[in-house]
Amino acid sequence: MRRADIARKTKETDIRLALNLDGEGKNTIASGIGFLDHMLCLFSGHGRFDLELNCSGDLDVDTHHTVEDIGIVLGKAIFEALGSRESIKRYGSALIPMDESLAQVSLDLSNRPYLYFDIPFSNPQVGGMDTEMFEEFFRALAVNAGMTLHISILHGKNNHHMIEAAFKAFARALREAVTIDPSIKGVNSTKGML
């Protein structure tokens, strides 16, 4: 099984995370931020990734350190669990609706980190979490996973729906990209390396 266990402790957060890329979508998530827990539960379930997360952060300050550091740790876990990246499909895309919202996510497990993020939030907060923090989460994740990641909301009005569609689309795209294809010998690159 492709899995990783990561621990990270700073003066701002204390995080333990376990990820199994070949799981069933089982999860136990406690970030201290209810809305983020909900989104990570969706990520686990729709990607069929087993995820255990326990985070204690300085939420008395705000959500920034907790959200960004969870992105860092999840990215590191994806990177470690992928190992050599041999025989993975590498690319993944998903177009996912959530009522009036439509999210598009495309990614490449290229070892070249990049984030394009276009979600037109109309509210500064959802569920007590600053909406601007979602870009920080995905940037930290992409950088630490070695992932090129494009996230767009093609249309939508309800901020909750837009974020939920984005997380579901990300999960589905990542599931596709990490899938092992026995016909791929070595890494999926004409250069012979990622």
N, C-alpha and C positions, 0 to 999 in steps of 0.2 A: 504494500500500500504506500502511496505517496502522501506522506504526512510530515508535519513539522510542529514542534513545540517551542515557542518563543517566550522569553521573559524579558521585560525591560522596566527598569526602575530609575526614575529621575527624581529631582526635588519637586516635580509637578505631578507625576503620575507613577503608578505601580501597576503594570499590566502583565497578565499571564494569558497566553492564547495558544490553543491547539487547533490545528486544521488538518483535515483529511480530505484530499482532493477526490478520493475514490469512495466517498461515503454515501449516505442515504438521505442527508438533509437533517440529521439529528443536531440539536443545538441546545446549549445552555449559555445564555448571554446576560451579563450584568455589567453595563458600562456606567451606570449611574444616571444615564440620560434615557428616559423611556422611549422617546421617539427614535433615537439611534438604535436602541435594542430592537425595536419593531423592524427597522430597515435591515439590520443585520440578520434577523430571523428570516426575512424574505430572501435575502441573499443566500443564506444557507439552504433554505427549502427549495427555491427555484433552481439553484445550481447543483443541488444534491451534494453539497459539501457539508461534512460534519464539522461543527464549529463550537468550541468552548472558549468563552471569554470572560475574564474577571478583571475589572479595572477599578482602581481607586484613584480619583483625580481631584485636583483643586477646583471643584465646581463652585466653591465659594467665591472664586475670582470670576470665572465664566466657563463656557464649554470649550474654549479654543484648544487648550493643551490636551484635554481628554480626547477630543475628536481627532485632532491631528496625530496624536501619538498612537491612537488605535489604528489609523490609516497606515502609519509607519510599520507597526507590528504586523498587521495583516499582510501588507506588501512583502515584508521580510519572510513571512510564513509561506506565501505563495512562491516566492523565489526559491526558498529552501526545498519545499515539497516537490517542485518541478525537477530538481536535480539537474541532470545533463540536458534536459529538454528533448531527448531523442524520441523520435516517432510520434511526437505530439502534432496535432493539426496546425498549431501555432496561431492561426487566425480565427476570430469569432465575431459574429454580428448578430444582432437581434433587433427587431422592431416590435415593441410591446405597447398595447393600448391599456389605459386605465381610465375607464369612462371617457371623459372628453379629452384626456391627455394622451399623447402619442410620443413615446421615447424611442430614440435610435441610438444604439451603442455599437461601435466597432472597435476591435482591439487586436493588437499584434504582440505576441510574447517574444519580442525581437531583441531584448536586452538593450533597447534604445528608449529610455523613458521620455514620455511626452504626454501632456494632457491638453486636449481641446475640450472646453466645457461651456455649453450654451444652454442654460436654463433661465428663462426670463421670470424670475420670482417677482411677485407683486406684494408680498408681505415680508417684513424683516425677520419674522419668526414663525416656526411651525412646531407645535407641541413643546414650547419652551426652549427650542433650539434655534439659534441664529441660522437663517437659510444660507448666509454666505459661507458657513462652515462646511457645507457639502463640497464645495470646490476644493477647500483645503484638505478634506478627507481624501478625495479621489486623487489629488495631486500627490500627497504623501504616499498613497498606495501605489500609484503608477511608478513613481520614482524608485521606491524600494522593491517593487516586483520586477523592474526592468521591462515595463510595459508601455507601449504606445496605446493611448486610450482616448477615444473620441466619444463624447456624450452630448447629445442634443435632444431638446424637446421640440418636436416639429410643430405641435400646437398643444395648447392646454390653458386652463384658467385656474383650477384649484391647485394650490401649492402642494398640498398633501398628495394629491393624485400624481402630479408631475414628478415628485421625488420618488414615490413608490414605483411608478413606471420605470424610472431611471435605474433603480436598484434591481428590479426584476430583469430588465434588459441587460444590465451588467452581469448578473448571475448567469443568464442564459448564454450570453456571448462568451463568458469565461469558461463555462461548461464545454462549449463547442471547442474552444481553443486548446484546452488541456486534454481533450480526448485523444487517446492513443490510436493511431492508425497503423496497423501492422505492415501496410504497403510502403510506409515511409521508413527508409533505411537511414539511420543516423538522424541528424537534425534536418528540419524542413527548410533548407537554405541552399541556393546554388553556390554560395561561398564556402559551404562546408562547415560553417560555424555560426552561432548566434551571439 
